Amino acid sequence: MLGIWFLMQSCSKENSSNPPENNTITKTFGGSGNENARSITPTSDGGYAILGSVQSNDGDVLGKTDTSFDYWLLKFDAENQLQWQKTYGGSLDDRGQSIIQTTDGGFALLGYSKSSDGDVSANNGYDDFWLVKTDASGTIVWEKSFGYSGTDTGYSMIQTSDGGYLLIGVLDVSASGGLGNNKMATAKNHAGGDYWLIKLSVSGEIQWSHYYGGTYTDTPYSVLETMDGDFIVVGSSDSDDVDITNNKGTYDFWVIKVSATGSLIWEKNFGGSNTDEARAIAASNDGNFIIVGDTRSNDLDVSNNHGAADIWAIKINTSGDLLWQRTFGGSSFDAGRSIRKTPDNNFIIAGNSRSADGNLNVNFGQNDVWMLKIDTNGKLLSQNTWGGSDVDLAFDAVQWVNNKIITVGESSSSDGDIPENKGFSDLLIIENE
């Protein structure tokens, strides 16, 4: 039986913005090395599954022999009990980033890999996108690598309405020599990292691939399919040429809409004169979209900044026009990493905070897990922080059964809300209502 630690506690924090709550359950999983959770998906049996990365081969980790990083998949049932866990990878580093449950009841796992052995059948040079398709019990059905000689990193994916998949991440266009784009033969004016979109069939065969960006660094983090069958991708860009027409200053939220076949429909920049990076997008019931990330700006599109960096949420329409923008945070560094719509048509944002003022009045030490709930107009409805004296981060959160919210990330603390640490950093799960 795994060494799982449960903490039951009252969640009435000092922060008056935290509403009275029922019990919170905090769990850490790991061994003597480094573990994290990057992505969570509810499952059709009422449970949920988590994907992250695992370095340890001891402690809670089963079936792993070396100490290179592998994908780590953990499946929980409707009672929040661990049913099984699996690791996937080779002898080098393999980092899990995104999980979805597929329409056949299995899972698709995306990240990036340096390996060309073990579970990984091929590597084209340094990091490649690595996609693993499993059945409902976590057994690999097929796996595919995509990339060239440079650093090509997969970050997120969706299953598309035709049953296939759309993968997004960074392509090192300089290293690929322009390869990776089936709509043009060369990489004229492109350099470094670009948004790379790969459309696959249901069996994992490439239908098209295309990259978008400029001569500097362009990194996509989240994608959704629109009602009309197109795709909206969000991330960050510090380019001001080629596909980017309106850079506001250093890194911006860069949002693109592409057709079902990969043609660029429109692109928009949002931000101020400092660094602004979009991390996630969700559709709202009114046909618009909310994008969340973080900002260090306090001008142009950003009307208010509480301090060093804030969570920044914007709402756009289907044409990419800005409808509203909101900042959340305090005087220190605060960042948003995911946004998900809830059944009551509000939104939960997972991220982290180092602040103890502004929208927060408590910090447990360094970075804390920060979870917010906003409505469709960007009004802050509730928020909670959890952590200890070390670094605690959230990367994703979903509303689960009975209005419970599951937040996942990583923790290096062993005090405060998290009095047990198994190694350097542990995979962290927080359940609250």
LINZI-V140610 format. One record per run of one state. SS is the DSSP state (helix for helix, strand for strand, loop for the rest). FROM is the first residue (numbers start at 1). TO is the last residue. Records with the same first field share a line. If there is no record, write none. Layout:
SS=FROM-TO ; FROM-TO
This chain:
loop=1-6 ; 10-23 ; 30-33 ; 43-47 ; 55-69 ; 77-81 ; 89-93 ; 102-106 ; 114-127 ; 135-139 ; 147-152 ; 160-164 ; 177-192 ; 201-205 ; 213-217 ; 226-230 ; 238-251 ; 259-263 ; 271-275 ; 284-288 ; 296-308 ; 317-321 ; 329-332 ; 342-346 ; 354-367 ; 375-379 ; 387-391 ; 400-400 ; 404-404 ; 412-414 ; 416-417 ; 419-424 ; 433-433
strand=7-9 ; 24-29 ; 34-42 ; 48-54 ; 70-76 ; 82-88 ; 94-101 ; 107-113 ; 128-134 ; 140-146 ; 153-159 ; 165-172 ; 193-200 ; 206-212 ; 218-225 ; 231-237 ; 252-258 ; 264-270 ; 276-283 ; 289-295 ; 309-316 ; 322-328 ; 333-341 ; 347-353 ; 368-374 ; 380-386 ; 392-399 ; 405-411 ; 415-415 ; 418-418 ; 425-432
helix=173-176 ; 401-403
